[in-house]
Amino acid sequence: MAKKSKAPKQTAVKKTPKTEATQPAAAQHEAKDEKGRPMLRAIRVTPELLEAAKAYKKSTGVSFYALGLEAIGDRLVKEGFLTKAG
């Protein structure tokens, strides 16, 4: 009877080519949809706020999500967690 080798089997490791980062680290991790736009995140709102946002969009053309993005960005810059890109 032949003796079996107790050496561990070597598995093939696939090596992926390293690519150089062309964008800042924060931008690389930003989730994008198929058209390259930032992903939308759901938030809870009251029915009154939602109706007001719909009326605002109807009169100005600025969406509720654009308002939220601007407000969040302004707050993060104000608090020092985000630098203003300019």
Jmol script that loads the backbone (N, CA, C; Angstrom):
load data "model"
ATOM      1  N   MET A   1       0.832  -1.157   0.000  1.00  0.00           N
ATOM      2  CA  MET A   1       0.000   0.000   0.000  1.00  0.00           C
ATOM      3  C   MET A   1       0.894   1.244   0.000  1.00  0.00           C
ATOM      4  N   ALA A   2       0.585   2.228  -0.864  1.00  0.00           N
ATOM      5  CA  ALA A   2       1.392   3.438  -0.999  1.00  0.00           C
ATOM      6  C   ALA A   2       1.103   4.396   0.146  1.00  0.00           C
ATOM      7  N   LYS A   3       2.141   5.093   0.579  1.00  0.00           N
ATOM      8  CA  LYS A   3       2.006   6.039   1.672  1.00  0.00           C
ATOM      9  C   LYS A   3       1.560   7.398   1.119  1.00  0.00           C
ATOM     10  N   LYS A   4       0.544   8.013   1.748  1.00  0.00           N
ATOM     11  CA  LYS A   4       0.046   9.309   1.292  1.00  0.00           C
ATOM     12  C   LYS A   4       0.898  10.423   1.884  1.00  0.00           C
ATOM     13  N   SER A   5       1.125  11.430   1.091  1.00  0.00           N
ATOM     14  CA  SER A   5       1.901  12.577   1.533  1.00  0.00           C
ATOM     15  C   SER A   5       1.052  13.445   2.454  1.00  0.00           C
ATOM     16  N   LYS A   6       1.637  13.929   3.525  1.00  0.00           N
ATOM     17  CA  LYS A   6       0.908  14.780   4.457  1.00  0.00           C
ATOM     18  C   LYS A   6       1.179  16.269   4.196  1.00  0.00           C
ATOM     19  N   ALA A   7       1.857  16.574   3.123  1.00  0.00           N
ATOM     20  CA  ALA A   7       2.143  17.966   2.789  1.00  0.00           C
ATOM     21  C   ALA A   7       0.843  18.644   2.365  1.00  0.00           C
ATOM     22  N   PRO A   8       0.637  19.884   2.782  1.00  0.00           N
ATOM     23  CA  PRO A   8      -0.594  20.581   2.395  1.00  0.00           C
ATOM     24  C   PRO A   8      -0.614  20.844   0.894  1.00  0.00           C
ATOM     25  N   LYS A   9      -1.821  20.784   0.343  1.00  0.00           N
ATOM     26  CA  LYS A   9      -1.978  21.045  -1.089  1.00  0.00           C
ATOM     27  C   LYS A   9      -1.857  22.540  -1.343  1.00  0.00           C
ATOM     28  N   GLN A  10      -1.218  22.872  -2.431  1.00  0.00           N
ATOM     29  CA  GLN A  10      -1.096  24.268  -2.809  1.00  0.00           C
ATOM     30  C   GLN A  10      -2.234  24.604  -3.753  1.00  0.00           C
ATOM     31  N   THR A  11      -2.875  25.718  -3.498  1.00  0.00           N
ATOM     32  CA  THR A  11      -3.962  26.147  -4.359  1.00  0.00           C
ATOM     33  C   THR A  11      -3.479  27.323  -5.202  1.00  0.00           C
ATOM     34  N   ALA A  12      -4.025  27.411  -6.361  1.00  0.00           N
ATOM     35  CA  ALA A  12      -3.647  28.500  -7.261  1.00  0.00           C
ATOM     36  C   ALA A  12      -4.271  29.796  -6.754  1.00  0.00           C
ATOM     37  N   VAL A  13      -3.476  30.838  -6.682  1.00  0.00           N
ATOM     38  CA  VAL A  13      -3.951  32.139  -6.235  1.00  0.00           C
ATOM     39  C   VAL A  13      -4.030  33.041  -7.450  1.00  0.00           C
ATOM     40  N   LYS A  14      -5.223  33.565  -7.677  1.00  0.00           N
ATOM     41  CA  LYS A  14      -5.384  34.487  -8.800  1.00  0.00           C
ATOM     42  C   LYS A  14      -4.901  35.860  -8.386  1.00  0.00           C
ATOM     43  N   LYS A  15      -4.032  36.411  -9.167  1.00  0.00           N
ATOM     44  CA  LYS A  15      -3.514  37.745  -8.874  1.00  0.00           C
ATOM     45  C   LYS A  15      -4.237  38.743  -9.760  1.00  0.00           C
ATOM     46  N   THR A  16      -4.755  39.776  -9.132  1.00  0.00           N
ATOM     47  CA  THR A  16      -5.414  40.823  -9.890  1.00  0.00           C
ATOM     48  C   THR A  16      -4.421  41.944 -10.122  1.00  0.00           C
ATOM     49  N   PRO A  17      -4.449  42.527 -11.294  1.00  0.00           N
ATOM     50  CA  PRO A  17      -3.511  43.626 -11.552  1.00  0.00           C
ATOM     51  C   PRO A  17      -3.868  44.827 -10.691  1.00  0.00           C
ATOM     52  N   LYS A  18      -2.849  45.463 -10.139  1.00  0.00           N
ATOM     53  CA  LYS A  18      -3.071  46.640  -9.311  1.00  0.00           C
ATOM     54  C   LYS A  18      -3.264  47.853 -10.213  1.00  0.00           C
ATOM     55  N   THR A  19      -4.294  48.625  -9.891  1.00  0.00           N
ATOM     56  CA  THR A  19      -4.547  49.839 -10.658  1.00  0.00           C
ATOM     57  C   THR A  19      -4.260  51.027  -9.762  1.00  0.00           C
ATOM     58  N   GLU A  20      -3.767  52.067 -10.372  1.00  0.00           N
ATOM     59  CA  GLU A  20      -3.465  53.266  -9.613  1.00  0.00           C
ATOM     60  C   GLU A  20      -4.747  54.036  -9.362  1.00  0.00           C
ATOM     61  N   ALA A  21      -4.846  54.605  -8.189  1.00  0.00           N
ATOM     62  CA  ALA A  21      -6.017  55.391  -7.835  1.00  0.00           C
ATOM     63  C   ALA A  21      -5.918  56.756  -8.512  1.00  0.00           C
ATOM     64  N   THR A  22      -6.956  57.113  -9.250  1.00  0.00           N
ATOM     65  CA  THR A  22      -6.967  58.407  -9.919  1.00  0.00           C
ATOM     66  C   THR A  22      -7.876  59.387  -9.208  1.00  0.00           C
ATOM     67  N   GLN A  23      -8.707  58.889  -8.269  1.00  0.00           N
ATOM     68  CA  GLN A  23      -9.614  59.743  -7.530  1.00  0.00           C
ATOM     69  C   GLN A  23      -9.215  59.726  -6.064  1.00  0.00           C
ATOM     70  N   PRO A  24      -9.653  60.735  -5.304  1.00  0.00           N
ATOM     71  CA  PRO A  24      -9.407  60.708  -3.867  1.00  0.00           C
ATOM     72  C   PRO A  24     -10.064  59.481  -3.242  1.00  0.00           C
ATOM     73  N   ALA A  25      -9.537  59.043  -2.101  1.00  0.00           N
ATOM     74  CA  ALA A  25     -10.033  57.821  -1.455  1.00  0.00           C
ATOM     75  C   ALA A  25     -11.516  57.911  -1.142  1.00  0.00           C
ATOM     76  N   ALA A  26     -12.001  59.068  -0.706  1.00  0.00           N
ATOM     77  CA  ALA A  26     -13.421  59.198  -0.366  1.00  0.00           C
ATOM     78  C   ALA A  26     -14.293  59.027  -1.596  1.00  0.00           C
ATOM     79  N   ALA A  27     -13.863  59.534  -2.735  1.00  0.00           N
ATOM     80  CA  ALA A  27     -14.655  59.443  -3.952  1.00  0.00           C
ATOM     81  C   ALA A  27     -14.685  58.021  -4.495  1.00  0.00           C
ATOM     82  N   GLN A  28     -13.639  57.248  -4.243  1.00  0.00           N
ATOM     83  CA  GLN A  28     -13.611  55.875  -4.737  1.00  0.00           C
ATOM     84  C   GLN A  28     -14.648  55.016  -4.058  1.00  0.00           C
ATOM     85  N   HIS A  29     -14.969  55.296  -2.808  1.00  0.00           N
ATOM     86  CA  HIS A  29     -15.892  54.468  -2.053  1.00  0.00           C
ATOM     87  C   HIS A  29     -17.323  54.962  -2.142  1.00  0.00           C
ATOM     88  N   GLU A  30     -17.550  56.052  -2.849  1.00  0.00           N
ATOM     89  CA  GLU A  30     -18.891  56.589  -2.963  1.00  0.00           C
ATOM     90  C   GLU A  30     -19.713  55.702  -3.882  1.00  0.00           C
ATOM     91  N   ALA A  31     -20.875  55.295  -3.421  1.00  0.00           N
ATOM     92  CA  ALA A  31     -21.742  54.422  -4.207  1.00  0.00           C
ATOM     93  C   ALA A  31     -22.391  55.221  -5.327  1.00  0.00           C
ATOM     94  N   LYS A  32     -22.393  54.659  -6.510  1.00  0.00           N
ATOM     95  CA  LYS A  32     -22.982  55.320  -7.677  1.00  0.00           C
ATOM     96  C   LYS A  32     -23.994  54.392  -8.322  1.00  0.00           C
ATOM     97  N   ASP A  33     -24.996  54.988  -8.976  1.00  0.00           N
ATOM     98  CA  ASP A  33     -25.938  54.166  -9.721  1.00  0.00           C
ATOM     99  C   ASP A  33     -25.431  53.973 -11.144  1.00  0.00           C
ATOM    100  N   GLU A  34     -26.262  53.402 -12.015  1.00  0.00           N
ATOM    101  CA  GLU A  34     -25.834  53.083 -13.376  1.00  0.00           C
ATOM    102  C   GLU A  34     -25.446  54.321 -14.189  1.00  0.00           C
ATOM    103  N   LYS A  35     -26.061  55.454 -13.886  1.00  0.00           N
ATOM    104  CA  LYS A  35     -25.787  56.680 -14.637  1.00  0.00           C
ATOM    105  C   LYS A  35     -24.684  57.524 -14.009  1.00  0.00           C
ATOM    106  N   GLY A  36     -24.043  57.022 -12.960  1.00  0.00           N
ATOM    107  CA  GLY A  36     -22.944  57.740 -12.332  1.00  0.00           C
ATOM    108  C   GLY A  36     -23.375  58.743 -11.287  1.00  0.00           C
ATOM    109  N   ARG A  37     -24.663  58.759 -10.931  1.00  0.00           N
ATOM    110  CA  ARG A  37     -25.155  59.686  -9.919  1.00  0.00           C
ATOM    111  C   ARG A  37     -25.000  59.069  -8.534  1.00  0.00           C
ATOM    112  N   PRO A  38     -24.903  59.892  -7.482  1.00  0.00           N
ATOM    113  CA  PRO A  38     -24.838  59.334  -6.118  1.00  0.00           C
ATOM    114  C   PRO A  38     -26.109  58.554  -5.800  1.00  0.00           C
ATOM    115  N   MET A  39     -25.961  57.513  -5.010  1.00  0.00           N
ATOM    116  CA  MET A  39     -27.102  56.697  -4.623  1.00  0.00           C
ATOM    117  C   MET A  39     -28.018  57.474  -3.681  1.00  0.00           C
ATOM    118  N   LEU A  40     -29.314  57.200  -3.759  1.00  0.00           N
ATOM    119  CA  LEU A  40     -30.284  57.817  -2.872  1.00  0.00           C
ATOM    120  C   LEU A  40     -30.414  56.979  -1.613  1.00  0.00           C
ATOM    121  N   ARG A  41     -30.608  57.629  -0.514  1.00  0.00           N
ATOM    122  CA  ARG A  41     -30.836  56.952   0.753  1.00  0.00           C
ATOM    123  C   ARG A  41     -32.192  57.382   1.289  1.00  0.00           C
ATOM    124  N   ALA A  42     -32.928  56.460   1.862  1.00  0.00           N
ATOM    125  CA  ALA A  42     -34.252  56.762   2.388  1.00  0.00           C
ATOM    126  C   ALA A  42     -34.146  57.397   3.770  1.00  0.00           C
ATOM    127  N   ILE A  43     -35.005  58.382   4.007  1.00  0.00           N
ATOM    128  CA  ILE A  43     -35.097  58.983   5.330  1.00  0.00           C
ATOM    129  C   ILE A  43     -36.569  59.027   5.720  1.00  0.00           C
ATOM    130  N   ARG A  44     -36.822  59.118   7.006  1.00  0.00           N
ATOM    131  CA  ARG A  44     -38.194  59.206   7.488  1.00  0.00           C
ATOM    132  C   ARG A  44     -38.621  60.663   7.531  1.00  0.00           C
ATOM    133  N   VAL A  45     -39.819  60.925   7.040  1.00  0.00           N
ATOM    134  CA  VAL A  45     -40.365  62.275   7.076  1.00  0.00           C
ATOM    135  C   VAL A  45     -41.820  62.200   7.505  1.00  0.00           C
ATOM    136  N   THR A  46     -42.315  63.307   7.997  1.00  0.00           N
ATOM    137  CA  THR A  46     -43.724  63.385   8.367  1.00  0.00           C
ATOM    138  C   THR A  46     -44.540  63.656   7.103  1.00  0.00           C
ATOM    139  N   PRO A  47     -45.812  63.309   7.124  1.00  0.00           N
ATOM    140  CA  PRO A  47     -46.652  63.589   5.939  1.00  0.00           C
ATOM    141  C   PRO A  47     -46.696  65.080   5.587  1.00  0.00           C
ATOM    142  N   GLU A  48     -46.686  65.940   6.604  1.00  0.00           N
ATOM    143  CA  GLU A  48     -46.718  67.389   6.347  1.00  0.00           C
ATOM    144  C   GLU A  48     -45.450  67.845   5.621  1.00  0.00           C
ATOM    145  N   LEU A  49     -44.307  67.316   6.051  1.00  0.00           N
ATOM    146  CA  LEU A  49     -43.037  67.665   5.415  1.00  0.00           C
ATOM    147  C   LEU A  49     -43.001  67.170   3.973  1.00  0.00           C
ATOM    148  N   LEU A  50     -43.508  65.983   3.742  1.00  0.00           N
ATOM    149  CA  LEU A  50     -43.525  65.435   2.395  1.00  0.00           C
ATOM    150  C   LEU A  50     -44.413  66.262   1.467  1.00  0.00           C
ATOM    151  N   GLU A  51     -45.568  66.669   1.941  1.00  0.00           N
ATOM    152  CA  GLU A  51     -46.459  67.506   1.129  1.00  0.00           C
ATOM    153  C   GLU A  51     -45.822  68.858   0.835  1.00  0.00           C
ATOM    154  N   ALA A  52     -45.163  69.435   1.829  1.00  0.00           N
ATOM    155  CA  ALA A  52     -44.483  70.715   1.625  1.00  0.00           C
ATOM    156  C   ALA A  52     -43.358  70.565   0.607  1.00  0.00           C
ATOM    157  N   ALA A  53     -42.623  69.456   0.673  1.00  0.00           N
ATOM    158  CA  ALA A  53     -41.531  69.215  -0.271  1.00  0.00           C
ATOM    159  C   ALA A  53     -42.066  69.046  -1.687  1.00  0.00           C
ATOM    160  N   LYS A  54     -43.202  68.371  -1.823  1.00  0.00           N
ATOM    161  CA  LYS A  54     -43.819  68.207  -3.149  1.00  0.00           C
ATOM    162  C   LYS A  54     -44.253  69.549  -3.716  1.00  0.00           C
ATOM    163  N   ALA A  55     -44.854  70.390  -2.866  1.00  0.00           N
ATOM    164  CA  ALA A  55     -45.278  71.719  -3.313  1.00  0.00           C
ATOM    165  C   ALA A  55     -44.071  72.564  -3.707  1.00  0.00           C
ATOM    166  N   TYR A  56     -42.990  72.462  -2.939  1.00  0.00           N
ATOM    167  CA  TYR A  56     -41.762  73.199  -3.240  1.00  0.00           C
ATOM    168  C   TYR A  56     -41.180  72.774  -4.579  1.00  0.00           C
ATOM    169  N   LYS A  57     -41.146  71.477  -4.829  1.00  0.00           N
ATOM    170  CA  LYS A  57     -40.615  70.967  -6.103  1.00  0.00           C
ATOM    171  C   LYS A  57     -41.477  71.452  -7.264  1.00  0.00           C
ATOM    172  N   LYS A  58     -42.797  71.438  -7.062  1.00  0.00           N
ATOM    173  CA  LYS A  58     -43.709  71.866  -8.121  1.00  0.00           C
ATOM    174  C   LYS A  58     -43.494  73.344  -8.466  1.00  0.00           C
ATOM    175  N   SER A  59     -43.225  74.161  -7.458  1.00  0.00           N
ATOM    176  CA  SER A  59     -43.078  75.593  -7.720  1.00  0.00           C
ATOM    177  C   SER A  59     -41.664  75.986  -8.150  1.00  0.00           C
ATOM    178  N   THR A  60     -40.643  75.296  -7.650  1.00  0.00           N
ATOM    179  CA  THR A  60     -39.263  75.706  -7.953  1.00  0.00           C
ATOM    180  C   THR A  60     -38.518  74.746  -8.867  1.00  0.00           C
ATOM    181  N   GLY A  61     -38.926  73.477  -8.888  1.00  0.00           N
ATOM    182  CA  GLY A  61     -38.222  72.482  -9.692  1.00  0.00           C
ATOM    183  C   GLY A  61     -37.063  71.824  -8.957  1.00  0.00           C
ATOM    184  N   VAL A  62     -36.815  72.206  -7.694  1.00  0.00           N
ATOM    185  CA  VAL A  62     -35.739  71.624  -6.905  1.00  0.00           C
ATOM    186  C   VAL A  62     -36.302  70.464  -6.100  1.00  0.00           C
ATOM    187  N   SER A  63     -35.698  69.294  -6.267  1.00  0.00           N
ATOM    188  CA  SER A  63     -36.238  68.099  -5.620  1.00  0.00           C
ATOM    189  C   SER A  63     -35.917  68.046  -4.137  1.00  0.00           C
ATOM    190  N   PHE A  64     -36.697  67.239  -3.454  1.00  0.00           N
ATOM    191  CA  PHE A  64     -36.517  66.979  -2.025  1.00  0.00           C
ATOM    192  C   PHE A  64     -35.129  66.405  -1.768  1.00  0.00           C
ATOM    193  N   TYR A  65     -34.655  65.518  -2.666  1.00  0.00           N
ATOM    194  CA  TYR A  65     -33.348  64.893  -2.492  1.00  0.00           C
ATOM    195  C   TYR A  65     -32.217  65.901  -2.673  1.00  0.00           C
ATOM    196  N   ALA A  66     -32.378  66.828  -3.619  1.00  0.00           N
ATOM    197  CA  ALA A  66     -31.358  67.863  -3.802  1.00  0.00           C
ATOM    198  C   ALA A  66     -31.278  68.758  -2.570  1.00  0.00           C
ATOM    199  N   LEU A  67     -32.428  69.074  -2.001  1.00  0.00           N
ATOM    200  CA  LEU A  67     -32.444  69.873  -0.771  1.00  0.00           C
ATOM    201  C   LEU A  67     -31.729  69.141   0.351  1.00  0.00           C
ATOM    202  N   GLY A  68     -32.003  67.846   0.470  1.00  0.00           N
ATOM    203  CA  GLY A  68     -31.377  67.050   1.527  1.00  0.00           C
ATOM    204  C   GLY A  68     -29.877  66.958   1.355  1.00  0.00           C
ATOM    205  N   LEU A  69     -29.434  66.752   0.117  1.00  0.00           N
ATOM    206  CA  LEU A  69     -28.006  66.651  -0.159  1.00  0.00           C
ATOM    207  C   LEU A  69     -27.293  67.954   0.184  1.00  0.00           C
ATOM    208  N   GLU A  70     -27.892  69.086  -0.187  1.00  0.00           N
ATOM    209  CA  GLU A  70     -27.298  70.386   0.119  1.00  0.00           C
ATOM    210  C   GLU A  70     -27.246  70.623   1.628  1.00  0.00           C
ATOM    211  N   ALA A  71     -28.342  70.307   2.312  1.00  0.00           N
ATOM    212  CA  ALA A  71     -28.406  70.537   3.756  1.00  0.00           C
ATOM    213  C   ALA A  71     -27.403  69.667   4.508  1.00  0.00           C
ATOM    214  N   ILE A  72     -27.297  68.409   4.125  1.00  0.00           N
ATOM    215  CA  ILE A  72     -26.356  67.504   4.783  1.00  0.00           C
ATOM    216  C   ILE A  72     -24.925  67.947   4.506  1.00  0.00           C
ATOM    217  N   GLY A  73     -24.646  68.302   3.248  1.00  0.00           N
ATOM    218  CA  GLY A  73     -23.301  68.768   2.899  1.00  0.00           C
ATOM    219  C   GLY A  73     -22.918  70.019   3.661  1.00  0.00           C
ATOM    220  N   ASP A  74     -23.851  70.986   3.757  1.00  0.00           N
ATOM    221  CA  ASP A  74     -23.577  72.221   4.499  1.00  0.00           C
ATOM    222  C   ASP A  74     -23.310  71.935   5.971  1.00  0.00           C
ATOM    223  N   ARG A  75     -24.083  71.026   6.548  1.00  0.00           N
ATOM    224  CA  ARG A  75     -23.906  70.697   7.968  1.00  0.00           C
ATOM    225  C   ARG A  75     -22.554  70.043   8.207  1.00  0.00           C
ATOM    226  N   LEU A  76     -22.156  69.124   7.324  1.00  0.00           N
ATOM    227  CA  LEU A  76     -20.875  68.438   7.496  1.00  0.00           C
ATOM    228  C   LEU A  76     -19.699  69.392   7.327  1.00  0.00           C
ATOM    229  N   VAL A  77     -19.818  70.352   6.427  1.00  0.00           N
ATOM    230  CA  VAL A  77     -18.765  71.370   6.281  1.00  0.00           C
ATOM    231  C   VAL A  77     -18.712  72.234   7.524  1.00  0.00           C
ATOM    232  N   LYS A  78     -19.879  72.649   8.013  1.00  0.00           N
ATOM    233  CA  LYS A  78     -19.957  73.503   9.196  1.00  0.00           C
ATOM    234  C   LYS A  78     -19.374  72.820  10.428  1.00  0.00           C
ATOM    235  N   GLU A  79     -19.624  71.535  10.583  1.00  0.00           N
ATOM    236  CA  GLU A  79     -19.142  70.786  11.731  1.00  0.00           C
ATOM    237  C   GLU A  79     -17.702  70.335  11.583  1.00  0.00           C
ATOM    238  N   GLY A  80     -17.105  70.509  10.390  1.00  0.00           N
ATOM    239  CA  GLY A  80     -15.705  70.174  10.175  1.00  0.00           C
ATOM    240  C   GLY A  80     -15.434  68.739   9.749  1.00  0.00           C
ATOM    241  N   PHE A  81     -16.473  68.009   9.336  1.00  0.00           N
ATOM    242  CA  PHE A  81     -16.291  66.632   8.900  1.00  0.00           C
ATOM    243  C   PHE A  81     -16.089  66.520   7.402  1.00  0.00           C
ATOM    244  N   LEU A  82     -16.279  67.605   6.672  1.00  0.00           N
ATOM    245  CA  LEU A  82     -16.145  67.608   5.226  1.00  0.00           C
ATOM    246  C   LEU A  82     -15.529  68.934   4.821  1.00  0.00           C
ATOM    247  N   THR A  83     -14.600  68.872   3.863  1.00  0.00           N
ATOM    248  CA  THR A  83     -14.011  70.114   3.377  1.00  0.00           C
ATOM    249  C   THR A  83     -14.798  70.564   2.174  1.00  0.00           C
ATOM    250  N   LYS A  84     -14.974  71.833   2.062  1.00  0.00           N
ATOM    251  CA  LYS A  84     -15.740  72.386   0.951  1.00  0.00           C
ATOM    252  C   LYS A  84     -14.907  72.301  -0.313  1.00  0.00           C
ATOM    253  N   ALA A  85     -15.411  71.579  -1.320  1.00  0.00           N
ATOM    254  CA  ALA A  85     -14.710  71.436  -2.598  1.00  0.00           C
ATOM    255  C   ALA A  85     -14.971  72.700  -3.394  1.00  0.00           C
ATOM    256  N   GLY A  86     -13.922  73.281  -3.913  1.00  0.00           N
ATOM    257  CA  GLY A  86     -14.206  74.516  -4.578  1.00  0.00           C
ATOM    258  C   GLY A  86     -13.388  74.781  -5.724  1.00  0.00           C
TER     259      GLY A  86
END
end "model"
wireframe off; spacefill off
backbone 0.3
color backbone group
